[in-house]
Amino acid sequence: MRIILTAAAVLTLAVLPVAAPWLQFVLTLAIAKGFAALGVAVLLRAGLISIGHAMFFAASAYGVAFLAHAGINDLGLLLVLSVLVAALTGAIAGAFLVRYRAIFFAMLNLAVSMVFYALCAKLYGVTGGTDGMPVPIPAVFGVVFAEPVFKSVLFYLSLALMVLVGLAVQRYLDSPLGHALSAVHTNEIRLEYLGIPVWAVLLIAYVISAALAGLGGAISAFAIGRVVPDFAFWTASGHLVLIAVLGGIGGVPGAFIGALFLELLHSAAVTVTDAWNLIVGMALIIVIMFMPQGIYGLFARKEASSP
């Protein structure tokens, strides 16, 4: 049943831009943020809240811009290399940060990300400062498409990656490493007594979460066509945490459901009133109050209760 629902949801997303072309950009950004929120959700499994994950989102986006200006012009290669940039950044930062817990982990992530944001904003000669850096349209299998065609290719590639990467992350969460990650939240001391290195478990999770955020950042860079320091600002990190909690951390689809819900709600609210923040805020309060397990948790409960 779950496979059928997932296939139906993916098919619906695939045909929506055909009926409403303006949705293509919105859905591409939603999927990109879904990847980054999934990275946050992975850490939430261990009870760790990262209020600085936008740093990896931005690191990958800037990686795309720098690599493109260095002469690399292949979409696939740029995606892979930019995700590696985010993963490497995550490995360096995570080696220090995963030693901390609770509010210390959250605030240190925030502090490191704000240092990164300041560097992006102040190093005008390198990053373009607040003006950011343009991202040229790359080639796809050696072919350079016009912008509308490329944006369509990017959307369907993002949709395919959502399925493939989602399955890979689910395999990780179902593996012994994934179960150990959940056990960190419930009884970390017992894991140490069993001889399982908690630091290594968390560092692997941190690098994976950084790579997921990096994938989202790279897709956003291609979709928007420009990278700016605001990608790394603390409000962007808070937005990712909100998406993860809103969608629910009980399963991989939760991050994407939360991102799609928030982006579509934002797009609809903007067309109705200038006070779109009020509509979005009220909707979020309702969801959080009546669906504490997130939107995905609601679907999961219905599936579990069905005969």
Protein Blocks (a to p, Z undefined) as FASTA:
>chain_A
ZZmmmmmmmmmmmmmmmmmmmlmmmmmmmmmmmmmmmmmmmmmmnopacfklmmmmmmmm
mmmmmmmmnopacfklmmmmmmmmmmmmmmmmmmmmmmpgcjllmmmmmmmmmmmmmmmm
mmmmlnopmnopadddddeehiacdfklmmmmmmmmmmmmmmmmmmmmmmmmmmmklmmm
mmmmmommlmmmnopafklmmmmmmmmmmmmmmmmmmmmmmmnopacfklmpmklmmmmm
mmmmmnopkbmklmmmmmmmmmmmmmmmmmmpmklmmmmmmmmmmmmmmmmnojklmmmm
mmmmpZZ
